[in-house]
Amino acid sequence: MSMSVAPMKEAEVMEMKEQAEKFRRQVLERGEVGPRTRYTQEQRQEAVAYLRVRQQQGASREEAAKELGVSSWTLSRWGSAARRATQEEPARAALVPVEVKDARPEARRGGLVVHGPGGVRVEGLCVEDAVRLLRGLL
């Protein structure tokens, strides 16, 4: 499956480079650089927004992560968390009260079934009704 992506204009390229540079600068200013870098929620949201724009432009997640100076795995986790946060939580199953009855009303009358000639079938007869039916047929 191939995606057709319009080529980026030079102004768009510069804007994306500036956004990536701004992101890296903000991280450096916090002074926490390295494998244990802590990112603010705002930085994570900015990175995910950047990723989405870059993917629309045809870039891979790995390319966007490299441009931002974060690992691809980290950017993937942030994207997944953002998707989950925007999805509505499905309604949870709830227990509902039920009423248990003895049997179906027709079964209370009787459970006999009479099969007659030509595919005739009569269900739900009590013994007295079955006797009357059979006498009527004879």
N, C-alpha and C positions, 0 to 999 in steps of 0.2 A: 504494500500500500504506500503510495508516494503522496506527499503533501505538497501542494503548490504554495509557495510562500513568496510574497512580493518582495523584491529587493529593498533593503532599507535605504532611505535617503541619508545623505551625509549628515544632515542635521540630527536625524534620529540616532545615528551611530554615536555622534558626539554627546547627545543627551544621555544615552545609556551608559557611555563611558563615565560621564560626570556623576551619574547616580551611583555607579559601582565605586568610584573613587570616594565619593562622599560617605558611603557606607563604611568602607575600609578606614577612612579617617576617623569617623565617629567611634569605631571599635578601638582604634589606637589611642584616642583621647581618653578612653576609660582606663587604659593602662593594663588591661587584662588580655594579653595576647598569648596564644599557645593552645595546646590541646584541651585545656580546661577553661577556655574562655567562656565567660557567662555573658549571654546576650539578653538585652531587655526585651520585653514583649513587643515594644514598638519596633525594635531592630528586626525581630523575627518577622513581623508583619510586613515591613519594608522589603525584606529579602524575598518573601513569598510573592509579593506583588511584582518585584523585579523578575523573579523566575517566570511568572505567568506571562509577562510582557515578552520576555526573551523567547519563551517557547512559542508564542504566537508568531514571532519573527523567524522561527525555524531553528533556534539554538537548542542544544540539549541541556539537560539539567547539569551535567558535568561542566559544560562551558560556562553556564551562569554561575555555578558554585565557584569555579576558578576565578571568574571576574570579580566576585564578591570577596574572595579570600576565605571561604568556608568550605568544609568538606561536602561532597555530593550527598553523602549519607545524612548529614545534619540537615541540609536543605530539603532533602526528601522527607525527613521526619517532620519538619516544620510545615511543609506543604500538606502532609497527611493530617496533621493536627488541625490545620486551618480548615480543611475540607470537612472533617468530623464536626468541628465547632459550628459550621454553617448549616449542616444537615439537621433536619428536625429529628428528634428522637422518636422512634416508633412507639406507639401506644403500648403500654405493657398489659399483658393479660391480667385480668382481675377475676377473682372468684365472685360468682353470682349465686344468689339463692335459687334453689330448684325445689320443685314439689314432686315427690315420688308418689305415684298412684299404683293401685293394685294391678290393673291390666287395662287394655283398650276396652272401650265400652262394648264393642261387638264381641269381644272374647268372653265377657261376663255372661252374655246370653248363652253362649255355648261355643264349643270349638270344633264341632263336626263339619266335615266337608263332604258333600255328596256329588259324585261325578255321574252324570247321566249320558244318554246316547247323544251323538252329534256334537260332542264337546261342551255340553251343558255342565256348568259347575255352580253349585250353591254352597256358600261358606257361612260360617258363624251360626250354625243351627244348634239348638239345644236338642236333647234326646226326643222330647215330645214333638218338636217341629220336624225333626228328621222322620219320625214315625208317620206323622200326618202326610209329609211329602211322599214318602215311599208308598203309602196306601193309596194316595191319589194317583200315582203313576201305574199302579197295578190294576 
